[in-house]
Amino acid sequence: MVDTAVKYNIEYIREKALQLVKQRLIQRNQPIYVLCKYIPYRDWLCVELELERNEFLLRDCIIDLLSRENWSEGQ
């Protein structure tokens, strides 16, 4: 069994994706799978499992990952 309680939680993945979008290395309309280019191969399984746990598919767009933010702020 793979220990997924490492640094690759969903918040880390979102932050990584946002940084890459801001650096214009990836685009919001690309599939989440493009993140594999920027995450070490040995850690990718943990990332995939965390995405799956949070109901994301690798074919989903980066914007889907970024848009699921806490909407309760300011309410």
C-alpha positions in Angstrom: 0.0 0.0 0.0 1.2 3.5 -0.9 1.4 6.1 1.9 -0.4 9.1 0.3 -0.2 11.1 3.5 2.9 12.9 2.1 3.3 16.5 0.8 1.1 15.7 -2.2 -2.3 16.7 -0.7 -4.9 18.4 -2.9 -4.0 21.9 -1.7 -0.3 21.3 -2.7 -1.4 20.1 -6.1 -3.7 23.1 -6.6 -0.9 25.5 -5.6 1.6 23.8 -7.9 -0.9 24.0 -10.8 -1.6 27.7 -10.1 2.1 28.5 -10.0 2.6 26.7 -13.4 -0.3 28.7 -14.9 1.0 32.0 -13.6 4.4 31.1 -15.0 2.7 30.3 -18.3 4.2 26.8 -18.4 0.7 25.3 -18.6 -2.7 26.6 -19.6 -5.9 26.4 -17.8 -7.6 24.4 -20.6 -5.0 21.7 -20.6 -5.7 18.3 -18.9 -4.5 17.8 -15.4 -2.2 15.1 -16.8 0.2 17.8 -17.9 1.2 18.2 -14.3 3.2 15.0 -14.6 5.9 16.9 -16.4 6.5 19.1 -13.4 6.2 16.5 -10.6 8.9 13.9 -10.0 8.0 10.5 -11.6 8.5 8.6 -8.4 5.8 10.8 -6.7 3.3 10.8 -9.6 1.3 7.8 -8.2 0.7 9.7 -5.0 -0.6 12.6 -7.0 -2.9 10.4 -9.0 -4.3 8.8 -5.9 -4.9 12.2 -4.3 -6.6 13.5 -7.4 -8.8 10.4 -7.5 -9.6 10.7 -3.8 -10.9 14.2 -4.6 -12.9 13.1 -7.6 -10.6 14.5 -10.3 -9.8 12.7 -13.6 -6.5 13.1 -15.4 -8.4 14.3 -18.4 -10.2 17.1 -16.5 -8.9 20.6 -17.3 -6.6 22.4 -15.0 -9.3 25.1 -14.6 -11.5 22.5 -12.9 -8.7 21.9 -10.4 -8.3 25.6 -9.8 -11.9 26.6 -9.7 -12.9 24.3 -6.8 -12.1 26.9 -4.1 -13.8 27.8 -0.9 -16.8 29.8 -1.9 -17.8 30.4 1.8 -15.2 33.2 2.1 -16.8 36.6 2.6 -20.3 35.1 3.1 
